[in-house]
Amino acid sequence: MSDKTTTRTTPDTPPSPIRTLVIVGARGGMGRLIAAQSRAAGLTVRPLDRPLTDEAIAAAVTGADMVLLSVPVYAMDEVAAKVARCMDGRQILADVGSVKTLPIASMTARYQGPVVGTHPLFGPTPRPADGMRVAVMDGRPGEDVWATTAVWDWCARIGFAPFASNAEEHDRAAAFVQGLNFVTTVAYFATQAAGGDVQKYLTPSFARRLAAAEKLIMKDAALFTALFEANPYSHEAVRNYRSLLNIAAGGDVDLLVRRAETWWTAKTEGKDKP
């Protein structure tokens, strides 16, 4: 199938709610969760997985309201290009990636229709306490707001809790919450090789930290490495962290403690405000 250029269209009236969606990567953990939640809410879900042939894509996409990409960040551009040429310019193209700047850039470059970025801030097996919050943002800020509204509505209907975001704000936060957490954890345990005399001095608090880091390093390292590399603000976050380590090396640990305390004191102070 040859590439085709989609035409941007803006509906004269608010669009109907999303009722039929294609999930590209439906066999993955997040794809399965979203499919199950959507079906439970009465939506029609068309799963689409490899091999992503032109015929399979066209059959799935035709007549759908939204195509949702649930694929690794490194595959986003290739997959977006494949599905975009089968879309009609009015259908919504969205993703669920943990990084937003580059995936949104790929989708808007490949597809001239409405693009919406989302990021579920929970894993494929969320607990009730996780809140199931989802960041939702315009692919082209200020354009196709109707599409972002439709995706927001879809998130709410399937039991998620959407909130407004934008790609830069999201990725700066993700560089800290995901990227820096991963890199500093890896660096911390790489500082001291396992074994030797250190084993005699492990404290219960260290053992808890060790247990919490095991899955991150032993199972999810490739995922978080890819996210770290794809986030344009990762290296800035590391440089800022290094500057704080230099403060510690200079002996002014109290300054870092006071800054860290704001995670708890700011919440307390906020409760006292009218």
C-alpha positions as CSV (number, residue, x, y, z in Angstrom):
1,M,0.0,0.0,0.0
2,S,1.4,3.4,-0.9
3,D,1.6,6.3,1.5
4,K,-1.3,8.7,1.4
5,T,-1.7,12.2,2.9
6,T,-4.6,12.6,5.3
7,T,-6.6,15.8,5.3
8,R,-7.1,17.7,8.5
9,T,-10.7,18.2,9.4
10,T,-12.5,19.9,12.3
11,P,-16.1,18.9,13.0
12,D,-18.7,21.6,12.9
13,T,-20.5,20.0,15.9
14,P,-19.1,18.1,18.9
15,P,-18.2,14.6,17.8
16,S,-20.0,11.5,19.1
17,P,-18.3,9.7,22.1
18,I,-15.6,7.2,21.2
19,R,-17.4,3.9,20.7
20,T,-15.0,1.9,18.6
21,L,-11.2,1.8,19.2
22,V,-8.3,0.0,17.7
23,I,-5.6,-1.0,20.2
24,V,-2.2,-1.5,18.5
25,G,-0.2,-3.7,20.9
26,A,-3.3,-5.2,22.5
27,R,-1.4,-8.3,23.7
28,G,0.8,-6.2,25.9
29,G,0.0,-5.7,29.6
30,M,-1.4,-2.1,29.2
31,G,-3.2,-3.1,26.0
32,R,-5.0,-5.9,27.7
33,L,-6.0,-3.7,30.6
34,I,-7.3,-0.9,28.4
35,A,-9.2,-3.5,26.2
36,A,-10.8,-5.1,29.2
37,Q,-11.8,-1.7,30.7
38,S,-13.2,-0.5,27.4
39,R,-15.2,-3.6,26.7
40,A,-16.6,-3.5,30.3
41,A,-17.9,0.0,29.5
42,G,-19.7,-1.2,26.4
43,L,-17.1,-0.1,23.7
44,T,-16.1,-2.1,20.7
45,V,-12.4,-3.0,20.8
46,R,-10.4,-4.2,17.8
47,P,-7.1,-5.6,18.8
48,L,-4.2,-5.2,16.4
49,D,-0.8,-6.8,16.9
50,R,2.2,-8.0,14.9
51,P,2.5,-8.7,12.1
52,L,1.3,-5.2,11.2
53,T,0.5,-5.8,7.6
54,D,-1.3,-3.1,5.5
55,E,-4.2,-5.4,5.1
56,A,-4.6,-6.1,8.8
57,I,-4.2,-2.4,9.7
58,A,-6.8,-1.3,7.1
59,A,-9.3,-3.9,8.2
60,A,-9.0,-2.9,11.9
61,V,-8.9,0.9,11.4
62,T,-11.8,1.3,8.9
63,G,-14.7,2.9,10.8
64,A,-13.0,3.2,14.1
65,D,-13.2,6.3,16.2
66,M,-9.7,6.1,17.7
67,V,-6.5,4.2,17.1
68,L,-4.5,3.8,20.3
69,L,-0.8,3.0,20.1
70,S,0.3,0.8,23.0
71,V,3.8,0.1,21.7
72,P,7.4,0.6,23.0
73,V,8.7,4.2,22.5
74,Y,11.4,3.0,20.1
75,A,8.8,1.5,17.8
76,M,6.4,4.5,17.9
77,D,7.5,6.3,14.8
78,E,7.4,3.2,12.6
79,V,4.0,2.1,13.9
80,A,2.6,5.6,13.6
81,A,3.6,5.8,10.0
82,K,2.0,2.4,9.2
83,V,-1.3,3.1,10.8
84,A,-1.6,6.8,9.8
85,R,-1.7,6.0,6.1
86,C,-4.9,3.9,6.7
87,M,-6.7,6.6,8.7
88,D,-9.1,9.1,7.2
89,G,-8.1,12.3,8.8
90,R,-11.1,12.5,11.2
91,Q,-10.2,9.5,13.3
92,I,-8.2,10.2,16.5
93,L,-4.6,8.9,16.8
94,A,-3.5,8.5,20.4
95,D,-0.8,6.7,22.5
96,V,-0.2,5.6,26.0
97,G,3.5,6.0,26.2
98,S,5.5,7.0,29.4
99,V,7.3,9.7,27.3
100,K,5.4,12.3,25.4
101,T,7.5,14.8,23.5
102,L,9.0,12.4,20.9
103,P,6.0,10.1,20.5
104,I,3.7,13.1,19.9
105,A,6.2,14.6,17.5
106,S,6.2,11.3,15.6
107,M,2.4,11.0,15.5
108,T,1.9,14.6,14.3
109,A,4.5,14.2,11.7
110,R,3.0,11.0,10.3
111,Y,-0.7,11.9,10.7
112,Q,-2.4,15.1,9.7
113,G,-5.6,14.3,11.6
114,P,-6.2,14.8,15.3
115,V,-3.6,13.5,17.7
116,V,-3.9,13.1,21.5
117,G,-1.2,12.0,23.9
118,T,-2.0,10.1,27.1
119,H,0.0,8.4,29.8
120,P,-1.7,6.1,32.4
121,L,0.3,6.7,35.6
122,F,-0.1,3.1,36.7
123,G,0.9,-0.3,35.5
124,P,-1.0,-3.1,33.8
125,T,-2.2,-4.6,37.1
126,P,-3.2,-1.5,39.1
127,R,-4.3,-1.7,42.7
128,P,-7.4,0.2,43.9
129,A,-5.2,2.6,45.8
130,D,-3.3,3.6,42.6
131,G,-6.0,6.0,41.5
132,M,-5.7,5.1,37.8
133,R,-4.9,8.7,36.8
134,V,-4.2,9.5,33.2
135,A,-2.4,12.5,31.8
136,V,-4.2,13.7,28.6
137,M,-2.8,16.4,26.3
138,D,-3.4,18.0,22.9
139,G,-1.1,16.6,20.2
140,R,-1.1,20.0,18.6
141,P,-1.7,22.5,21.4
142,G,-4.8,24.7,20.7
143,E,-5.9,22.6,17.7
144,D,-8.4,19.7,17.7
145,V,-9.5,20.4,21.2
146,W,-12.6,18.3,20.4
147,A,-10.4,15.3,20.1
148,T,-8.7,15.8,23.4
149,T,-12.2,16.2,25.0
150,A,-13.3,13.0,23.4
151,V,-10.3,11.1,24.7
152,W,-10.8,12.6,28.2
153,D,-14.5,11.4,28.1
154,W,-13.4,8.0,27.0
155,C,-10.9,7.7,29.9
156,A,-13.6,8.7,32.4
157,R,-16.1,6.2,30.9
158,I,-13.7,3.3,31.3
159,G,-12.9,4.0,34.9
160,F,-9.7,6.1,34.6
161,A,-9.2,9.6,36.1
162,P,-8.0,12.0,33.4
163,F,-6.2,15.3,34.1
164,A,-4.9,18.0,31.7
165,S,-1.2,18.0,30.8
166,N,1.2,19.0,28.1
167,A,4.2,17.2,26.7
168,E,7.0,19.4,28.3
169,E,5.4,19.5,31.7
170,H,4.9,15.7,31.5
171,D,8.4,14.8,30.4
172,R,10.1,17.1,32.9
173,A,8.1,15.4,35.7
174,A,8.8,11.9,34.2
175,A,12.5,12.7,34.0
176,F,12.4,12.9,37.8
177,V,9.7,10.4,38.8
178,Q,10.9,7.6,36.4
179,G,14.2,8.5,34.8
180,L,16.2,9.9,37.7
181,N,14.7,7.3,40.1
182,F,15.9,4.5,37.8
183,V,19.4,6.0,37.2
184,T,20.1,6.9,40.8
185,T,19.0,3.5,42.0
186,V,21.2,1.7,39.5
187,A,24.1,4.0,40.4
188,Y,23.6,3.4,44.1
189,F,23.8,-0.3,43.8
190,A,26.6,-0.2,41.3
191,T,28.7,1.8,43.8
192,Q,29.3,-1.3,45.9
193,A,29.5,-4.8,44.4
194,A,27.6,-7.4,46.2
195,G,29.4,-9.8,48.5
196,G,32.4,-9.3,50.7
197,D,32.4,-7.7,54.1
198,V,29.5,-5.4,53.2
199,Q,27.1,-8.4,53.6
200,K,27.7,-8.5,57.3
201,Y,26.5,-5.0,57.8
202,L,23.2,-4.9,55.9
203,T,20.4,-3.2,57.9
204,P,16.7,-3.9,57.7
205,S,16.1,-0.6,56.0
206,F,18.8,-1.4,53.4
207,A,17.2,-4.8,52.8
208,R,13.9,-3.2,52.1
209,R,15.5,-0.9,49.6
210,L,17.3,-3.8,48.0
211,A,14.0,-5.7,47.7
212,A,12.2,-2.7,46.1
213,A,15.0,-2.3,43.6
214,E,15.2,-5.9,42.4
215,K,12.4,-5.8,39.9
216,L,13.5,-2.3,38.6
217,I,17.0,-3.6,37.9
218,M,16.6,-7.3,37.2
219,K,13.4,-7.2,35.1
220,D,12.6,-3.7,33.9
221,A,16.0,-2.2,33.2
222,A,15.7,-2.3,29.4
223,L,12.3,-0.6,29.6
224,F,13.5,2.2,31.9
225,T,16.7,2.6,29.9
226,A,14.7,3.2,26.7
227,L,12.4,5.7,28.5
228,F,15.4,7.5,30.0
229,E,17.1,7.8,26.6
230,A,13.8,8.9,24.9
231,N,13.1,11.7,27.4
232,P,14.7,15.0,26.3
233,Y,14.9,16.2,29.9
234,S,16.7,13.1,31.4
235,H,20.2,14.5,31.2
236,E,19.1,17.8,32.7
237,A,17.7,15.9,35.6
238,V,20.9,14.0,36.1
239,R,23.0,17.2,36.0
240,N,20.8,18.8,38.6
241,Y,21.2,15.7,40.8
242,R,24.9,15.7,40.3
243,S,25.1,19.4,41.5
244,L,23.3,18.3,44.7
245,L,25.7,15.5,45.3
246,N,28.5,18.1,45.0
247,I,26.8,20.0,47.8
248,A,26.8,16.8,49.9
249,A,30.5,16.2,49.0
250,G,31.2,19.7,50.3
251,G,29.7,18.9,53.7
252,D,26.5,20.9,53.5
253,V,24.1,18.0,54.0
254,D,21.8,20.0,56.1
255,L,20.9,22.2,53.1
256,L,19.8,19.1,51.2
257,V,17.8,17.8,54.2
258,R,15.9,21.1,54.4
259,R,15.1,21.0,50.7
260,A,14.0,17.4,50.8
261,E,11.8,18.1,53.8
262,T,9.5,20.2,51.6
263,W,8.0,17.0,50.2
264,W,6.3,16.7,53.6
265,T,6.3,20.2,55.1
266,A,4.8,21.8,52.0
267,K,1.7,19.5,52.3
268,T,1.3,20.4,55.9
269,E,1.7,24.2,55.3
270,G,-0.8,24.0,52.5
271,K,-3.5,22.6,54.8
272,D,-3.2,25.7,57.0
273,K,-3.8,28.1,54.1
274,P,-7.3,29.5,53.7
